Amino acid sequence: MLVIQPDAKGARLERALKERIRGEVRFDAKSRLLYSTDASLYQILPVGVVVPRDAQDVQNAVRLAAENRVPVLPRGGGTALAGQTVGPALVLDFGKFMNRVIEIDPDRRRARVQPGVRLDRLNRAAAPHGLTFGPDPATIRQCCLGGMIGNNSCGARSLIYGKTGDHVHSLDCVLHDGGAAHFGPVGRDSVEGMAGVEGELARKVLGLLEPERERILSRYPKVPRRVSGYNFDAMLEAPELNLAHLVVGSEGTLATVVEAELGLVPVPPHRALVLLSFRERFTSFDATPHILDEPGLSALEIVDSRVMQGARELLDFRSTALMASPDALGVLFCEFSGETADEVAELAHDFARRAPGLPGRPTPGVYLSAREQTAAWALRQAATGLLYRTTAHRDIKPQEFVEDTGIAPEKLGAYTRRFEEIVARNGTTLGFFGHAGQGCLHIRVDLNLKRGEDVGRMQSIAHEVAELVVEFGGSLSGEHGDGLARSEFLPIMFGPEIMELHRQVKRAWDPEDRMNPGKIVPPVQRMSENLRFGEDYRAHPPQTWFDYSEDGGDYAVAVEKCNGMGVCRKLDAGTMCPSFMVTLEEQHSTRGRANALREAMTGSLPGMRSKEVLESLDLCLQCKACKTECPVGVDMARYKAEFLAQHHREHGVDRKAQFFGRIHDVARAASIAPGFANFGNKMLSGMIKRMGGIDPRRDMPTFAPEPFRRWFKRRPQPASADRPTVILFDDTFNGFFGTEPLKATVTVLERAGFNVQLPKTQVCCGRAAVSKGLLDHARDLQTTLLNTLAPEVENGAWIVGVEPSCILTLRDELPDLVRDPRTRSLAAASVTLEEFLASLPDWKPGRLDARAVVHGHCHQKALVGMEPTRQVLSRVEGLEFEILDSGCCGMAGSFGYEEGHYDVSKACGERVLFPAVRGAGPDDLVVAPGFSCRHQIADFCDGRRSVSTPELLAMAWGVRMGPEIRTAVTISADRSNHG
């Protein structure tokens, strides 16, 4: 537990900052806790946090910190793996406001950016000009350019693009005292005449380094990847002097970057990928030197069998994992680039033909399509998280303290075998992935740092590996920097004379040691101090409603799965994390919420009664995306439901939770006289919204004039002889409000040759109750559902659902909430309509000459994926469709209706979905399987009606189930063989 004591110096600084800073100033306990960790092993409480709006804010903040003798620590995405972005300092978070691409100059192939801009966004801005930023680390979607500069980041294609420093032209910086400086290239003969602080620093640096030129160049390792220490060798070897190249890789210890001018490179027109599967652990490294001279080679990456094992356990990567041999102990990713498709295809196939002759006799697979290559690289980028899924014990994790060494590629085979000997001698195991072609491997060692003996073992392994690296002429860090993990061992790598030069250069830039102290330059802490999960770590999880056995045993261990990599901080792809995408607030990221929950269970925040945690969780839309898009499978939707249940236990259930959590009971009662209920809603709208906590700008959905179940019973029953039976799950939303999707489903299933039945009694999945933390009520509903449907499943029936969140609750939450063995059989038999139809090999729908844009429901995307939908729609003759990468619509069940959520709800939809709907032609169909998604589209897209998947399929047979759709599609008259 971190004890957060009031601090007089911090209070003075906070007051001064609030007077001078246009951005945001945060010294509260929760904010400091959220910024006390990053993606590393470490946790250190900062003094406070400033979120600057511009460079002037940064100058003011640094100047005031200097006056109050408080250190300063710049931070972007907080994805550092060595602890660079944690410390007892004033943290400057650039990610929220200073995150723009200022200019793209395609003629000069240059970009000007602010430090908080994500690499993915820079590449999107450069793409229309055929350009990109060369270095491409695995964290491309969440890392910030300022962090890449501070760390001298590399990436998968560093074979041809090198490191970030190779692409930095100039930097605008703020120095230790708040002064501004611009660093760019100058002729060495011009240094004596340079004015200002730039000239003063240039003369001091050259005066220190030039006399030691020979010693520096002989001691710095000659390997492709070295980011340990300051870039003295690059300073001396470059034809011009550019102090920006000294700032690069300095981890914020010399200056704070506020703007950067970067070089861009052309995007290769065509790429091909060859995967080599090796059946022995280290033979891939023996093969690596033989591959490096292959013409057109642009990347040579490695993942081991454990990464592939983790991939096979995660929906997003299951099919991708099949691209490699199932028995592979190592897989090399060999990418070829060229000017034409034929050229790269020939390079790839020629290499694949010769590959079995390499050491280890690998099995090759050639992949030429962009879709296959994107999937493969996504797996490689997720390797860190996938490896985390593979440890057997709940507290043993693949730790990242020696995972970043840089060795000459031709020595990798011998080096990795010696490395494993060290690990085995210390009684543990390892997993690996990384940049084989550059000799930079991310080797993770399995340890439980909650045990004192494992902390000691970590220190011992780190020291032995440091000596091994020096023996092999390598670098302690080849990509992720020194930080708190490796700075201790730099004297082993560089020797005392070079380390003394580091001290002197640091003193020239930062005489009072206030710029991110404790990194690179002594005094530094031991690498085993200030651990997030150390020997003294204690969490006190409550007794829970859900079973967390598959998450490691209890609520705390489930939450602790978050490793801080911050994939949830991506902005432009996928669904996770909707509220972060629009607020850019750490507390509204999945990582921020996991940290808040963890701190509540350690006691740093006041447990399950914590208002701070409730505030962090409030904007969680429970979209489920994190369960799949987070490589370690953090399921914040479930964790929020659990926390709310615990919070209700302490504070009671509020009216909003009661109203929305019991919507099935409300709807069932209203179905007795829906017309009267609708009249009452209209007349008493204001009062109902106030009582239910509904935003007054929202229109509540009306009850259907006739509930679906009543319609189903009175409709003409088709002959059912010799037809297999399916149970159609008539969920609350489509059963009592908009019934057209269920009616269309009956048509589709009957035309597909099935006898459609409903559950014998009206049952509810409990989804709404779960989302509001009414877990006792949800368990009661689900127990009734289980007793109703289990006999049907035992008789061989499928349970088919239309509303994704409802039917998938039977597969996701129900087994772990009800804890009855029968739930597993029920879960296995419960499928979405799209899954069911896609599984029928001979099923064919009708023809529909139309174009459609398709928005998937969040739970559908997270738990099933959109492939079944793609398969089903692909069978509709004449239909052209596009499945949008539209994230969350923003309604998310009741979320968008609730007071305080309206603006965030709207902003979620405005990212991608609403512009796509507005851009669709008047004759185009908008398809949205989710009930709440369809209402969100209608609310913010001028009443545009969208249809569910079964409604579209019914239209292909000329059947319209509800109000006229605003379209003029042509329906084929040929209705033969549609089932």
N, C-alpha and C positions, 0 to 999 in steps of 0.2 A: 504494500500500500504506500502510495506517495502522500506524504503529509504536506499540505499546502498552507504554509504559515503566512500571515500578513507581513509585508515587508515595507518599511518606511521609504527606502530608496525606490522601490518599485512604484509605490503610491505617488511619490513626487514625479517620477518619470511619466506615469500615466496621466497625471494632471497636465503636465507640460505638453505631452503629445496631443492630447485632446484639444488644446488651444491652437496647435500649429498644423495638424494633419487634416487634409481634406478627405482622406480615406477613412478607414475604420481602425479603432484602437480597442484591443480586447485584453484585459488583464483578469477576467473572471476565471474561476477554478476550472470550469469545463473546457474553455478555449485553451488554457494552458495544458491541460491533460491531453486534449486532442492533438496538440502540436508537440507533445513530449516523445512521440514515436515516429518512425518512418518505416521503411521496408526492411530495416536491419534488426539485429538482436537487441538493440539498446533502447533505453528509456531514460530521459533526463528532462526535468521540468523546466520550461523556459521562463524567463522573467515576465514576458508578455508577448503580445502579437500585434503587429501593425500590418494592415492590408492597404498598401499605398495606391493612390490613384495615378500618380505620375512621378517623374523623376524629381520634381521639387519636393514631393512628400518624402521620397527616399533621402534626399539631402537633409531635410529637416529632422527626420527620425534619427539618422546617423549622428548628426550634430548634437541633438539632445541626448542621445545615448552616451556620446563622448563626454559631454558636460557632467553627466551623472555617473560616469565611470562604469557603464553597463556594456557588455559585449554585444555584438551584432551578428546575426546569422541569416543570410539570404536563403530562401527556399522557394522551389517551384512546385513540382508535383509530389514531393516527399517520397520519391521512389528509390532513394539511395539505399544501397545494400551494405555499406560499411559504416553507417552512422554519421555521415557528413552533415545531415540536416537536423540533428538534435543536439542540444547543448543548453547550458544555463545562460541564455542570452536573450536579446530582443529579436524575435523572429520576424522577418519581412516576407510575407506571403504574396508573391507576384501573380498567382494563378487567377485571381478574380477580376482584377481591373487592368493590369499591365500585361495584356495577353493578345496584342494585335500584331498582325503582319502589316507593317507600315507601308512598305513599297516592294513591288517586284519589278526589277529592271531586266527584262528578257534579253536586251541587246548586250548588256555587260554580264549577264548571268549572275546577278546579285539580288539579294533580298535584305531589307532592313526590318528587324523584328524587335519586339519587346521581350524581356526575359521570361514572361509567363506564358508565351504562346506555345501550344503543344506542337510537337513535330508533325503530327498528322495534319494539323490545320495549315502549317506552312506548305506541306507537300500538296494539299488540295488547292491552295492558292497558286502554286507554281505549275500545277499540272496542265492548265490550258495552254501554257507556253512550251509544253514538252519538257519541262524541267523538274528537278527534285533536289532535295538535300541529300548528299551522298550517304553519310552515316545513318544507319537504320537499326538502332537497338530494338530488342524485343518489346520494350515498353513504348513503342512508337506512338500509341494512341493516348498515353497518359503522361509521358515525360515532357518536360518543358525545355525550351532551348537554353534558358539560363542555367538549368541544372546540367544539361549536356556540355555547356561551355565550362562550367565549374569542375566537371568531372572528366572532360576530354573524352566523351563517349565515342563508341565505335559502332559495331553492329555486324550483321551477317555478311554484308558485302564489303567489309573493310579490305578484302583482297584487292579490290580495285579503287576503293574510295578512301581508305585510310581512316584517320581519326577526325574528330570534330575540329581540332586545332589546324588541320590541313585545309580547312574551309573558312576559317575566320580571317577576315580582312581588317576589321577595326572594331573597337569596343568603346562605348561611352560608359564611364564608371564613376562611382562615388567612392572617395577614399575614406580613410579611417576617421578623419575629422569633419566629414561632411562636404569636403570640397569636391568639385567636379573635375574630371580629366578625360581627355580623348586620346586613345592609343591606336596608332596605325603605323604603317611601314615608313621608315625614314632611312636615308642613306647613312652608312656608318660614319662617313666623313662629315656629316651634318650635325652630329650629336653635340659637339662642343658649342655650336651656335644655337641650340634649341632653347627656347624660352619656357618659362612657366614650370609648373610642377612636373610636367612630362619630361622636360629636359633635365631637371634635377634628378628625377628617378632614373632616367636613362644613363646618366653619367655615374650614378652610384652603382647601378647594377653592373655596367661594363667594368667599372673599377674593381668590383669584387670578383667577377668571373674571368676576365681576360688573363690575369696572372695564373689562374688555375686551369686554363684551357686543357692542357695535356692530361692533367689528373681527371678532370670531368669526363673528357671523351674516352678515356681508357676505363673508367669505373662504370659508366652508364652501360647497361647491357645492350648488346646488338641483337635485338629480337624484334619481330614485327609489332608486338604489342607491349608497350610500357607506358603506364600512366601513373606509376608510383613516383612520388617526389615532384619537385618543380622541374620545368622543362628547360634546364640549363643547356642541355646538349643542342636542342633545337635553336635556342637563342644564339649559340656560338656558330652553328653550322649554316644558318640562313644568310643569304647574300645581303639582305637588309636587316636592320634592327626593328623589331616590332614588339613592344612591350605587351601587346594584346596576347601574344603567344606565351608570355609568362603568366598572365592572368588565367589563361586556359589551363584547366587541370589543377588550379590552386585551391579548389574547394572553398572559395569564399574567404580564404585566409589573408588575401592581399587587398582585394577591392570587391565592390559590389557592382555587378553589371546592370545597367539600366537600358541599354540599347546595343544592338549588334548588327554589323554589316557582314553578311555571309555569302559565300560562293555557292552557286547552284550548278548542277551537272545535268546533261541530257538524260532523259529516260530511255533506256535501251528499247528499241522498237519491239524486239521479240526475245522471249526467254524459253528455255526448256529445263526440265528437272529430271535428274536421274537419282533414284534412291538405291543405295547399296546396302543390302542386309547381310551382316556378318554374324556367324554362329559361335564366335569366341569373343571373350570380353574386350580384349585390347588389340586384336588384330587390325581393327579399323585404323588405329594410329600407326601401325606398321605400313599400311597402305597409303596413308596421307601424303608422304613425300613424293610418291610415284604419281600422284594425281595432279600436283600443283602446276606442272608444266603443260597440262592439257590446254589446247587452244580454246579461247572463248570462255574459260572458267571464270565465273564471277562470284561464286560463293561455295564454300566447303564447310558444312556444319555437321554436328554430331548430336544424336540423342541416344541414350542407352535403353535397355529393356524395361527399366522401371518407369521411365517417361512414357513409353509405349503402353505399359500396363495401366498407368493412370489415364491415358487417352482412351483406352478401351472401356473404362468405367464411366466416362462422361459422354452424355448424349451428343454434344457438339462435335466430338472427335472420334466416335466409334467407327464410322464408315471410313474416315481418313486413316485410322490405324491399320486398316486392311491393305493399304498401299504398300506396307512393308511385310516381310515374311513373319509369320506368327512366332517363330522360334528365334528371331533375331535378338542377339545380345547387344548389338550396336548397329545404328543406322546412319549412314553418311548421306547428307543432302548435297548433291553435286549440281550446281546450277550453271547453265551456259547461256550467254547473251550474244546477240548478233543483230545484223541489220535486216535479215529476212527470216521468215518462218522456215523456209527450206534449209537455210544455213544452220539455224540452231537445231533443227530436227536431225540433220545429218551429223552434226557434232555429237548430239546426245546418243543417237543410235550407234554411231561408230564407237564411242566410249563404252556403251553398254555391251557391245559385242566383245570388247577386249577386257572388260572388268573382271570376269571370272579368273583371269590370269594374275590378278593382284594378290598380294599376301592375304591369306584368309579366305580366298576363293568366294567372294561375295556374290549374292544373287541380285541382279539388277532389275529395276523397273523404270520404264521411261514414261514421263508424263508431260504432254505437250499442251494441253488445254489450260487456259487461264484459270478456270474453275478448280481444276485439280491442283494446280500449283498454289493458288491462294489458300486452299484448304490445308495443304501440306505445311506451308509457311506459318499458318495460324497455329498449327500444332506445335511447331518449333518455338514460336513466340510464347506459347503457354507452358513451356517446359518447367519453369520454376514451380508453378502451381500444381502441375500434373505430378511432379515428383513428390510433392507434399501429400498426395493421396495414397502413397504406397507404403507408409510405415505401419507396422502391425500394432504397436503399443500407442495408446492415446497421447502420451506426453513425449514420445520420441519423435523428433522432427529432423529432416535433413537440413542441418545448420550451415549458414553461409559465411563462415569465418576464414576458410582457406580456399574459397571457391573461385578464385579469380587470378590464378597465376599465369604468367606469360612465358612460354618456353619456345625455343626454336622448333619449328614443326618437325624437323628430321629427328629430334630427340624425344618426341612425345611417347613413343612406344616404351622406351626404357624408363622414362620419367614416371609415367602413370603406373607402371608395375611397382616401382619403388614407393610411390605414393601409397598404393594400396597396402604394401607391406607395413608402412608406418601406421596406417589406420587399423589394420588387423592386429598388429602388435599391441595397440591400445584397446583392443577388445570390442571393436565395432565395425560398421560397414559403411559403404558409400554408394552414391549414385552420381551420374554426371551427364552433362550436355555442354554445348558451347561451340566455339569457333575453331574446329580442328585445323583448318587451313592456315590459321594465324597462330597456332600454338597456345591459344587462350581457352582454357577449360573451366567450366563452372562445376567444380567437384564438391558435392554436398556430403557432409559427414553426419551420420545418424547419432544423435545424442539427446538425452533428456536433461536440459539445463536446470530443471527444478531440483536436481540431485547434485549435492556438493561434489561427489566424486566425478560426475560428468563435466562439471565446470573445470575441475582440475585437469581432466583428460583433454578438454578443449585447449587449455593453455599449453599443455605439453605437445599436443599434435601441431598446434600453430607454430611453436618454436622449432620443432623438427622439420616441418614443411618449409619454413623460412630458410633453414640451413640447406635443405635439399634444393630449393630454388637457386640459391647462390652457387651451389655445386654444379648445377646444370647451366649456369650463366644466364639465368632468367630474371624476371621481374615479379615482385610480390603481387602486383596488380597489373593485369593486362587490360582492364576495362572499367571496373567499378570503383577504383580509387582506394585511398588509404583510410581516411576517416578515423573512427575509433578502433576498427578491427585490425589494421595493419601498420599504423603509424609507429607503434611500439617496436616493430621489427625492422624499420628502415635503417637503423645503424648497422644491422647485419648485412643488408644489401649494399649500402653506400660506403660504409666506413666512417670514422669520426671526422675526417677532414671535410668530406662532402656534406655531412650533416651540419658542420659548423658554418659552411657556406649557406645552407638553408636558413640557419638562425640569423645570419647577418643580412640576407636578402629580406627576410621577414621583418627584421627590425627597421630596415630602410623604408619599407612600405607602411609598417604598422608598429611604430615605436612603443606603444603601450599595450600591445598584444590584445587588442579588442576585436579583431576581425576573426570570427569563428575560431577562438583559441582551442588548443588541445588536439588539433588535427595537423598531421604532417610534421610540424616543427615541435620539438620538445620545449617544455614539459608536456608529456602526454600520459594518459591513464593506461593501466594495464588493459589488455583487450578483454579480459574476463570481468571487468567492473561495469556497474550500471546496466546490468542485463534486464530486459523487460520480463523475461521468465527466468529468474535466478533462484538461488537456493532459498531465499527468503520470501519468494512469491507465494501468496496464499489467496485463493478465491473461495467464496462461500456461496455456492449455488443453492437456490431454493429447491424445495420439493416440487417437481414439475408435473404438469398434466401430460405433456408429450413424452414419449419414450425416445431417448437420445442415444440408444445403444449403437446405432450405425454411425453416429457422429462422435463416438469415442466414450460414451458412458453417461455424461451429465451435461447440463446446460452450459456450465463454464467451459468445458472442453470444446463443446460445439462452437461457442463464440470465439474461443482462442484459435480456431482454425484460420482466422484471418491473419495472413502473413504480412499485411501492409503494402503489398505490391501496387495497390491502387488501380487495378484494372477498372474498378467502378468509377474512376475519374475520367474515363474517356467521354468524348462529347459528340462524336459524329457517326457512330455506327452502333448497331445492336440496340438493346433496350436498357440494360443496366448502365447507370442508375438514373431513372427519369428525373427525380427532383434535383439531383446534383447537376444534371445537364442544363437545367434552367436557372439554378441559384448559384452554382459554382462555390458552394459553401462546404467546407470540409465536414461539418457536422451532419450534412445531408447526403454524404456519400455512404456507401455500404461500409467502407473502412471506418469512417467517423462513428457510425452507429455501433459497429462492433467494438470499437475502443471505448465508447461511452458505456455500453453494457458490461464490458470487462471491468472497467473502473468501478462500476456500481457493485459488482460482486467482490472486488477486492476491498471495498470500503472507502476508496478515495472519493467517490460520489455516494450519496446516502441510499444505497441499496435499491430495492424494488419500489421504494416510495419516491425515488428521485424525480424531481420535476425537470432536472436537466436532461435526463435520459428520455423522459416523455417528450420533451421539446425536440430532441434529435430524431425520435421515431415518428413524430407527428406527420412529417411530409413523406414518410415511406409509403409508397402506393401499394406495397405488397404484391408487386407485379411478378414475383418469382424469378425474374431474369437472373438475379445473382446466383441462384441455385445452379444454373447452367453456365452463365457467362463468366462467373468467377471461377478460375481454374481449380480452386480448392473447394468449391461448392458451398460457400457461406449462404445459408437460407434465411435471409433477414426477414422475409415474410413470416416464417414460422417463429423466429426469435421475437419479433414484435408481438405476435399473438400471445406468446408465452409471457412476455413482460406485461402486456396489458392485463392478462388474467391475474398475475401476481399483484399488479397495481390496484386492480379492483378489489382484491382481497384486503388490501390495506385501507383503501379510500372509498370503497363502494363503487357501484356502477352508475355512470352518469346517464342522463336521458338520451343523449345522442347515441351512445352505445346500445342502449336498450331498444331504441326505435329501429336503427338500421340492423342490429344484430338479430332481431326477431322479425325481420321482414316477411318471412314465410308465414308466421302466425297472422300478421297483419293482412297479408294478401289473401290468405285462406278465408279469413273472416269476411273480407270485403267481397270475395267471390260469390257469396250468397246473394248479394244484390249489387253487382258492379256499377250499374247506372246510378244508384243512390250514392254509392261510395264516391264516384267521380263528381257528382253534384256537391257532395259534402266537401270534397277536396277543394273544389273551385270556390265555394262560398267561404270556407274556413282556411284558405291557403295561408294567409299571413300567420295565423295562430299556430297552424300545424308546423310551418317552417320554423317559427320561434321555438316551439316545444321540441322539435326534432333536431335543432341545430343546423338547419338547412339554409344555405345562402339565398337571400331574397331574390337574387338575379336568376336563379334556376327555376325551370318549369319541371315539376315532377311528372314522371310518366303516368299515363292514365291506365286504369284497369280495362282489360278487354271486355267488350260487351258480353261475350260468352267465353268462360274459361275453357281451355283446351280440353280438359278431361270430359267436360259436358259435351263438347262438339264430337269428341272421339266416340262416345257412347251412342250418340244418336245418328252417326253417319252410317250409310249402308255398309254392312260388313262384307268384304269380298270372300269368295270361297277360299278356304285355307287348307284343303286336303293336300297332303304330300308336300306341303311347304314347310321349310324350317322356320322356327319361331325366334324372333329377337324381341327383347324387352326394351322399349323406348323409354328412356328416363325423362319424364316430364318435369323439368326443373321449375323452380319458383318463377323465374323471370319470364321465360317463354310460356309457362303454363298459365299465368294469371295476368300478364301485361300484354306483350306482343306475341300472339300465338302463331303467326304465320310461319315461322321457322319449323315449329313442331308439325304443323299441318303439312308443310312441304316435305318434311322428313318421312311422314307416313306414305305420301305419294312415291317418293324415291325408293323407299325400302320395298314397298309392295311391287313396284315395277321391276325391282331387282330380284323378285321372286321369293320374298319373305312374308311370313305371317307376323304382323306387328301387334304386340300386346303391351299394355302398361303394367307397372307394378300393381299388385292387387289392392294396395291401399296407397293413398297419397303420402309420399315420404320426401324428406329434404336431406340434402347432402351436408348441411351445416356450414356451408362456405361463409355465409354472412356472419354467422355467430363466431366462427373461428377468427375472422378478420377483425372483429371487435373485442376479441379476448373473452368472449362468453363461452369458455371451454367446457364448463359443466353442461350448459345447455346444448352446445354442439355435440358433446359425447352422447347425451340423451337422444338427440335427433339421429345421430349416426348408428346408435345401437338399434333403434327402431328400424332404420333403413336396412341394417345388416340382417336383422331377423326376417325382414320382408323379402329381401333379394337373395339371400344365401341359398334357400331351397331352389330357386330358379337356376342359379349357377350350378348347383349340384346336379341338376337335370340337363346341364349342357348348354344353357342359354347364354347368349352374349347380352351385355347391358350396353346399349348404344346411346350416347348423349349428343346433344346439339350445342349446349352452352359449355364452352371449354372449361371454365373455372369450376363448374359444378361436377361434371363427369370426372374431371381429373382430381378433384378432391377425394374421390373414392380410391384413387391410386396413390395419392400423395399423403394427405394428412390422416385419413381415416385409420389406416393400419397402426399408426403410432399414437393415436389418441384413444381408440377403443381397446386396442391391445387384445384382440380376440383372434385365435388362429384362423378363423374363417375369413378374416379380412384379406388375407393374402390371395385366396382363391377369387374373392370378389374383385380385388384390384386387378388381377390378371385377366378377368373377363370384362372389364369396363373399358370401353374405347370411345373415342370421338367418332362421329359419323364419317369424317374424312379417312380416318385410319381403317374403319370397317370396309368402306367402299374400295379403298386402295388395295386391300388384301384380297379382293375378289378378282381373279385373273381374267374372267370372261365378261365382267360387267362393262357395259357400254351405255353411256347416256345419249341423249339426242343431239341435235345440232342447234347452235346458237351463233349466228353471224353478228358478233359484237366484240367490243373491246372492254376490258375490265381492269380496274386497279384494285388490288387485294391488300387489305390490312389485317394482319394476323392478331389474334388475341394474345396478350402477354403470357398467360399460363400455357396456351397452346404452343407458343414459340419456345418456352422454357422447358416444358416437360415432354413434348411430342416432336416439336420442330415443324417446319412448314412443308417438308417433303411430301407427306400424305396429301396435303392440299394441292401441291403442284401436280402430283400424279393424277388426282381426280379431275382437276380442271383441264389437264392436258388431254383427257379422253373426250372432252366436249368438242365435237367437230365445229370448225368455224370460229372458235373463241380465241381471241388474242388477249393475253393477260400479263400483268406485271405485279409481282409480289413485292410490296414496298418494304424497304428497310426503314420503317417508320417509327420504331420504338414503341413507347406507350402512348395511347390516345389521350391519357390524362384523366379519364373518368374513373377507371379502376374500381368498379363496383360502386360503392357509395362515396368514395374519396372526393370526387369532383363536386358532389352535391353539398358537402359539408362547409360550414362557415370557416373562413380562414384558408380555404384551399382553392378558391375560384381562380385566382391569378396564376398560381402554379399549374393548376389543371389546364387552363387555356394555353399557357406557355408550352406545356409538354406537347400538345397537339400542333401548335404552330411551328415546331421544329421541322417536321417533315409532312405529317399526315394532312393537315388542313391545306397547305399550299398544293399538295398533290391532288386533293379532291377538287379544289377550286380550279385547278388547271385541267381537270378532266373535261372532255367534251360533253355537251348536253345529252348526247346519245350513249355516252359511256356508262357502264355499270360500276358502282362502287360496292365492293364486297367486304363485309366485316362480320365474321362469325360471332363476335361478342355482343350481347345485348347492350351493355354499357357503352361499347365502342360506337354502336349505331346511334345511340342517343347523343353522344358527344359530337359526332359528325353533324347531326341535324341541328344541334344548338349553335355551332360555330361556323357552319357552312351554308347559311341561308336556307335552312330547312331541307337541305339535300337528303333524299332518302337513300339509305344503303340497304343492301340485302344480305342475308346469310347465305352460306354455301348451298344448303338444300333448296332455298328459293331460286337460286340461279339454276340449279340442276332441274328443278320443276319447270322453269321457263323453257329449258331446252326441249321439254316435251309439250310446250304450249300451254302449261298450266300456271296461272297466276294466283297466288294464295292471298293477296291482300290488296291494299290501295295501289292504283296505277303507278308504276315506276316511271320516273321522268326519263324516258328513253324511247327511241324509235327502232329498236332492234328488229331484225328480220328473223322469224322463226321458221325453221324448215317444216314443210308439210309432210316430210317422210318420217313417220313415227314407228317404223318397224324395228324390231330387234333392239329395244331399249331396255334390256334386262335379261 
